[in-house]
């Protein structure tokens, strides 16, 4: 049986409620998946689902890491589309980034832990779907200050590659201010560039973890976010009653965008299903999620074993079973990763769910192994 991301997607699809993601959207996602490497070269994949509307749409995300030869897999994927790359500036930039990520002599090789590609499914092209691009930087932490323009690899290497030129001085200064204003436990864990979105051209998305509710407010104030901290503080207080961790993301150009994202996580899931249920009750009550989508998401988490669908099980997983201990079982694991609340002053709140799936080995005691 052929191994492709499309194969694994087909298994995951069996547990998707069509009120969450429609058959036509899955069809579009499947077209994109057919052009990408299989899991485990892609370490995991998933969906971004909009929760407040009954419309069952979603975007598609895939991750490449330094494990499982992910660097080369993404470069090979770009090379296989070489004819398209000559006329597609988005993939040209992805390709150039990958050339640097696979070269051990360059800064990007050691400083980037993983890459996420996010496809806006509604706007995709079946020949060359254009992704937004996120990467995980190492060592942009509050303890590593100061960050200076002359030796900042994020600006001089990565963003130059992704934009095709250096960002403006205003953008550079905004980014350095965001880096240098991090609290001691704060860390930039993802940096994104929304390459296909012309309205966000030359803007940068920063995702921050490791800072408390109070530190989020202080940090936003220190970097010049000018909207109401009182209103945001009230929202953070509400969310903190239901979730264990809140991470911050926001857009940077020559100034900070007023819209921010609050990524909400619950520890030790899926065992904390009851805690997720309470959070979804809150979302439904506040009209941030429809009851149908809440039900569909809470029933997504779990795993599928080879014995339940041997006829479509990818052969690379089946072959791996012969090499791994008989006490380990090949599975496709499904996870509710987090919920993002989108806050924009004077606009209704929005909620999005991020659902992951990946291949895992399940031990007899029910623990997953990579």
C-alpha positions in Angstrom: 0.0 0.0 0.0 1.3 3.5 -0.9 2.5 5.6 2.0 1.3 9.2 2.0 -0.1 11.7 4.4 -3.4 11.2 2.5 -3.5 7.6 3.8 -3.1 8.7 7.5 -5.7 11.5 6.9 -8.2 8.8 5.7 -7.8 7.0 9.0 -8.2 10.2 11.1 -11.2 11.2 9.0 -13.2 8.3 10.3 -13.4 10.1 13.7 -14.3 13.5 12.3 -17.9 14.7 12.6 -19.0 16.3 9.3 -20.7 19.1 11.4 -17.1 20.1 12.4 -15.4 19.7 9.0 -17.4 19.1 5.9 -16.8 16.4 3.3 -16.0 19.0 0.7 -13.4 20.6 3.0 -11.9 17.2 3.7 -11.7 16.6 0.0 -9.7 19.8 -0.4 -7.4 18.9 2.5 -6.9 15.5 1.0 -5.7 17.1 -2.3 -3.1 19.1 -0.3 -2.1 16.0 1.7 -1.5 14.1 -1.5 1.3 16.5 -2.3 3.1 16.2 1.0 5.4 13.6 2.5 3.9 10.8 4.8 3.9 10.6 8.5 6.4 10.2 10.3 8.5 12.4 7.9 5.8 14.9 8.8 5.8 14.5 12.6 2.1 15.5 13.0 -0.7 17.2 11.2 -4.0 18.8 12.2 -6.9 21.1 11.6 -7.8 24.6 12.7 -11.6 24.7 13.2 -13.6 27.9 13.6 -16.1 27.2 16.4 -18.6 30.1 16.5 -20.3 29.4 13.2 -22.3 26.4 12.1 -20.3 26.4 8.8 -18.1 23.2 9.0 -14.8 24.7 7.6 -11.2 24.2 8.7 -7.6 25.0 7.7 -4.9 22.3 7.5 -1.5 22.3 9.3 1.6 20.0 9.1 4.8 20.0 11.1 8.4 19.1 10.1 10.9 18.6 12.9 14.6 17.7 13.1 13.5 14.2 14.0 12.6 11.6 11.3 14.7 13.4 8.7 12.1 16.1 8.5 14.5 18.7 7.2 15.3 16.7 4.1 11.6 15.6 3.6 10.5 19.2 3.3 13.3 20.1 1.0 12.6 17.1 -1.2 8.9 18.1 -1.3 9.9 21.6 -2.5 12.3 20.0 -5.1 9.5 17.8 -6.4 7.6 20.9 -7.3 10.6 22.6 -9.0 8.7 23.6 -12.1 6.0 25.3 -10.0 8.5 27.1 -7.8 9.8 29.2 -10.6 6.5 31.0 -10.9 5.4 30.8 -7.2 7.2 33.2 -4.9 5.7 31.7 -1.7 7.2 28.2 -2.4 10.4 29.8 -3.7 10.9 31.3 -0.2 10.0 28.1 1.5 12.5 26.3 -0.7 15.2 28.9 0.1 14.5 28.5 3.8 14.8 24.7 3.6 18.2 25.0 1.8 19.4 26.9 4.8 17.7 24.6 7.3 19.5 21.5 5.9 23.0 23.2 5.8 24.8 22.5 9.1 27.1 25.5 8.5 24.4 28.1 8.6 22.6 29.6 11.6 19.1 28.4 10.7 20.3 24.8 11.0 21.0 25.0 14.7 18.5 27.7 15.7 15.2 26.3 14.2 13.6 23.3 15.9 10.6 22.8 13.7 8.6 24.2 10.9 4.8 24.4 10.6 3.0 25.0 7.3 -0.6 26.2 7.5 -2.9 26.0 4.5 -5.9 28.2 4.2 -8.1 25.6 2.6 -10.8 28.0 1.2 -8.1 29.8 -0.8 -5.9 26.8 -1.8 -4.8 25.9 -5.3 -4.7 22.2 -6.1 -1.5 22.6 -8.1 0.6 24.6 -5.6 -1.3 25.4 -2.4 0.4 28.3 -0.7 1.2 27.9 3.0 1.7 30.4 5.8 5.0 29.6 7.5 5.8 29.2 11.2 9.1 28.1 12.7 10.2 27.4 16.3 13.3 29.5 17.2 15.7 28.3 19.9 16.9 30.6 22.7 14.7 33.7 22.2 14.1 33.8 26.0 13.9 36.5 28.6 17.1 35.1 30.1 19.1 35.6 26.9 18.8 39.4 26.5 19.8 41.7 25.0 19.0 41.0 21.4 20.9 43.2 19.0 20.2 43.9 15.3 23.8 43.2 14.2 23.8 39.6 15.5 20.1 38.7 15.3 19.7 35.7 13.1 15.9 35.9 13.1 15.9 39.2 11.3 19.1 38.9 9.2 18.6 35.3 8.1 15.1 33.9 8.5 12.9 36.9 7.8 15.2 38.1 5.0 14.6 34.7 3.3 10.9 34.6 3.9 10.2 38.2 2.9 12.7 38.2 0.0 14.5 41.2 1.7 15.2 42.6 5.1 12.2 43.9 7.0 12.0 47.7 7.4 13.9 49.4 10.2 10.6 50.0 11.9 9.7 46.3 11.9 13.2 45.3 13.1 12.9 47.7 16.0 9.5 46.5 16.9 10.7 42.9 16.9 13.8 43.6 19.0 11.6 45.5 21.5 9.4 42.4 21.7 12.4 40.1 22.3 14.1 42.4 24.8 10.8 43.0 26.8 10.3 39.3 27.5 9.9 38.5 31.3 12.6 36.2 32.7 10.6 33.0 32.1 9.1 34.2 28.8 10.1 32.6 25.5 9.2 33.1 21.8 8.1 29.6 20.8 6.9 30.2 17.3 7.4 32.9 14.7 5.1 33.1 11.7 4.8 34.8 8.4 1.5 34.7 6.6 3.0 34.4 3.1 -0.2 34.1 1.0 -2.1 36.8 2.8 -1.5 40.0 0.9 -3.1 42.2 3.6 -0.5 40.9 6.1 2.5 41.2 3.8 5.7 41.9 5.7 4.1 41.4 9.1 5.3 38.9 11.6 3.4 36.7 14.1 5.0 36.1 17.5 3.9 33.4 19.9 5.0 33.7 23.5 4.9 31.1 26.3 6.0 30.9 29.9 4.4 34.1 31.2 1.6 34.4 33.7 -1.7 36.2 33.4 -0.3 39.3 35.0 2.9 39.2 33.0 0.9 39.0 29.7 -0.7 42.4 30.6 2.6 43.9 31.7 4.4 42.6 28.6 1.8 44.0 26.2 2.0 47.4 27.9 5.8 47.3 27.7 5.8 46.6 24.0 3.3 49.3 23.1 0.0 47.5 22.7 -2.4 50.4 23.1 -5.8 48.8 23.6 -7.7 48.4 26.9 -5.8 46.3 29.4 -8.7 46.3 31.8 -11.0 44.6 29.3 -8.3 42.1 28.4 -7.6 41.5 32.1 -11.2 40.5 32.7 -11.1 38.1 29.8 -7.8 36.5 31.1 -9.4 36.1 34.6 -12.4 34.3 33.1 -10.2 31.9 31.0 -7.9 31.2 33.9 -10.8 29.6 35.7 -11.0 26.8 33.1 -7.6 26.3 31.7 -4.1 25.6 33.0 -1.9 27.5 30.6 -2.5 30.6 28.4 0.0 31.5 25.7 0.0 34.8 23.8 0.3 35.5 20.1 0.1 38.8 18.2 1.1 40.5 14.9 4.0 42.9 14.4 4.6 45.3 11.6 5.7 48.9 12.0 3.4 48.8 15.0 1.6 46.2 17.0 -1.7 44.9 15.6 -4.6 45.3 18.1 -5.8 41.8 17.5 -4.2 39.1 19.8 -4.7 35.4 20.3 -4.9 33.7 23.7 -4.0 30.0 23.3 -5.7 27.9 26.0 -4.2 24.6 27.2 -5.3 21.9 29.7 -2.7 19.7 31.2 -2.7 15.9 31.1 -5.3 15.5 28.4 -7.1 13.5 27.2 -7.6 12.3 30.8 -8.9 15.7 31.7 -12.0 15.4 29.5 -14.2 16.7 32.3 -12.1 19.9 32.5 -12.4 20.3 28.7 -16.2 19.8 29.1 -16.4 22.7 31.6 -14.4 24.9 29.2 -16.7 24.1 26.3 -19.8 24.7 28.4 -18.3 28.2 29.0 -17.6 28.7 25.2 -21.1 27.5 24.3 -22.8 29.7 26.9 -20.9 32.8 25.6 -21.7 31.9 22.0 -18.1 31.3 21.0 -18.8 27.7 20.0 -21.9 25.9 18.7 -23.2 22.9 20.8 -22.7 20.6 17.8 -19.0 21.6 17.4 -18.4 21.2 21.1 -19.8 17.7 21.0 -17.7 16.8 17.9 -14.4 18.1 19.3 -14.9 16.3 22.7 -15.4 13.1 20.8 -12.4 13.6 18.6 -9.7 12.6 21.1 -8.4 9.0 21.3 -6.6 6.6 19.1 -7.2 4.1 16.3 -5.3 0.8 16.1 -4.2 -1.1 13.0 -6.6 -3.9 13.8 -9.7 -1.6 13.3 -8.8 -0.7 9.7 -6.1 -3.0 8.3 -7.2 -2.5 4.8 -6.1 1.2 4.8 -3.3 1.0 7.3 -0.1 2.5 5.7 2.5 -0.2 5.0 5.4 1.7 6.7 3.5 1.6 10.0 2.7 -2.1 9.5 6.3 -2.9 8.7 7.4 -1.0 11.7 5.2 -3.2 13.9 7.5 -6.2 13.0 10.5 -4.3 14.3 9.1 -2.9 17.5 8.4 -4.9 20.7 5.2 -7.0 20.4 4.1 -5.1 23.6 3.8 -1.9 21.5 0.8 -1.3 19.2 0.8 0.9 16.2 -1.8 3.7 16.5 -3.0 7.0 15.0 -3.4 9.2 18.0 -5.9 12.1 18.0 -5.5 15.1 20.3 -7.3 18.3 21.1 -4.2 20.4 21.3 -5.6 23.8 22.4 -8.3 26.4 21.9 -7.4 29.9 20.7 -9.5 32.8 21.8 -9.1 35.8 19.4 -9.5 39.1 21.0 -9.8 42.4 19.1 -11.1 45.6 20.7 -14.7 46.5 19.8 -15.2 43.2 18.0 -16.9 40.0 19.1 -14.6 37.3 20.5 -13.8 34.3 18.3 -12.7 30.8 19.2 -10.8 28.2 17.2 -9.9 24.6 18.0 -6.6 23.0 17.0 -6.9 19.2 16.5 -3.7 17.1 16.0 -3.2 13.6 14.7 0.1 11.6 14.4 1.5 8.1 14.6 2.3 6.8 18.0 3.3 3.4 19.6 0.9 2.5 22.4 2.3 0.5 25.3 0.4 -2.1 27.4 -0.1 0.4 30.2 -1.7 2.9 27.8 1.2 5.3 27.4 2.2 6.7 24.0 5.8 6.5 22.7 7.2 8.5 19.8 
